[in-house]
Each structure stands twice: as structure tokens, then as C-alpha cells.
Amino acid sequence: MAAESAPSGPLIGIVGPCGSGKSTLAARLAGCGIRARAIAQEHSFVPAMWQRLARPELLVCLRASYDVCTRRRQLNWAVWEYEEQLRRLEHACEHADLHVDTDRLTPDEVLAAVVDGLGLEPPSPVGV
């Protein structure tokens, strides 16, 4: 069995409201050999916490509507809580290298949008 190579290249930070697809995207990028980290900026009162925690070289801001976030995560929250998360994400999203609306995209489509949008080339699978 061939060993997988460790993720390499620039660290991709991912921010967005709960249910926007941060963890899914980070896992899929890592599966392609790309360093990525989901950053829970939406829970921080410190606007630049995303910079302090992860120090990403590239930043992706995921967008998803209240209805989609609620359905994906089966959240029991009010619209004001979602809107507060968006407010807490403003600083990070203003500095993002790429914005992706995930409402109508599959996880594979989000991955493709990020890889294409950031001009990344994932390494070929081992043994190909």
C-alpha cells in the first residue's frame, strides 16, 4: 500500500457561518494533498482572530443562506444568531482571496470552485 503524501503548499484558511461547508471543504482539500484549515471565526468576538489562530496564506470565505445552513446542520437557531455570525465574519471575508456561495453546490463542486478560483493544482493521486 502506497503512503499518502503529507499536504503541501500554502495554508488555505476557510471561514463561513455554521453549516456553510468549512469542515467538508477542509477535509476534501486535505484529501487532495492541499493544506487547509477550517477556522471558526463566526464564534469569535475578535475580528482578526482568523489571522492569529491559523495565519493562512490564502483565505476562502464560504457563504450559505440561513435556510441552507439550518437544514445542513439541523440547527435550532434564530435568524439573528445567523446574522450575528455574518457580522463576526465581516473582517475575514473582506480579506478573503475567494468567496464561494455553497447554497446550490455539491461538496465536489465547492472543491472545484476553490481549486480553480485560487489557481491551485492538487497533486496527482499516488501511483498515477
N, C-alpha and C positions, 0 to 999 in steps of 0.2 A: 504494500500500500504506500503510495507516494505521500510525503508530508506536504501539507499546505504551507505556502509561504506566508510569513507574517505580513499584515497590512503595511503598506508603504505610501510614500508621497505626502503631500500636505495634509494636515489635520483639517477635516471638514467638520465644522460645528453646525448643529441643526437645532433651530428653535421653532416654536409654534405652540398654539394652545393645546390643551389636553385633547387627545383624540385626532390630532392632525396627521399623525403618522411618523413622528420623530423616531421612536424606537424601532419601528419596522424599517424605515429608511436606513438608520444606522447599521442595523443587522445586515441588510442587503448590501450596503456598500462594503462592509467588512467582509462579506462573503465573496466579493469581487476583488479583495485584496486592497481596498481603499480605506485608509484610516478615517474613522468618523466617530463622532460623539453626540448623542442627544443631550441637550442642555435644558434643564428645567427652569429657564428664565421666567416663565409665566408665574412661578410661585415666589419670586423674589421681589422685594421692595427696592432693591438696589439696581438702578437702571443698567449699569455696566457690569453686573455680576457675571454675565456670559463671558466677558473678556478675562476676568480674573480667574474663573473656575477652569476654563478649558484652553484659553489662548489659541483659538482656532486660526488657521492661516486663511481659510475661506469660510464664509458663513452662508447658510441656506435658511431662509425664512419660509416655513410651510404655513399655508392658510387653509382653513376649513371653516365652514359655516357652523353656527350654533347647532342646527339640526343634525348635521352630519357628525360632528364631534360627539353629540349626545347619543346618537344611535351606535356609533362605533364602540364607544366605551361603556355604553349603558349607564351613563351618568345621571344622577339625580341632582341637578343643579339648576339655578335660575339664570336667566339671560344676563342679569347684572354681574354674576360671577364670571361668565364667559367674557363679557365686555371688560371687566377688570383685568383678566388675563391679557386681552389685547392691549390694554393700556400699559401693562407691565412689559410687554414685548416691543413697544414702540422704538426704544433706543436701539435694540438689537436689529430690528427689521429695517430701520433707517440705515444701518451699516451693512446690511446683507449684500452679498455678491449676487444672489439669485433669490427670486420669490417664486414659489410654486403653489398654485391653488390645487389642493388634493381632492376637492369635493367629488369630481367626476372621473378621477383617475384610479386605476388599479395600482397596487404596490409596484408591479413591474413597470408601469407607465411613469410613476413618480421617479423610480430609479433611473429610467432612461432620460427623463427630463433633466434630472440633476447631472448625470454624467455628460449629457450633451450640452446643457446650459453652462456648466463650468469648464467645458473643454477637457474633461478627464478621459483617460484611456485605461479602462480596467485591464489588468494583466490577463493573458490567456489562461484558461484553466490548466492545471498541472497535467503534463502528459500529452498536450495537444500540439 
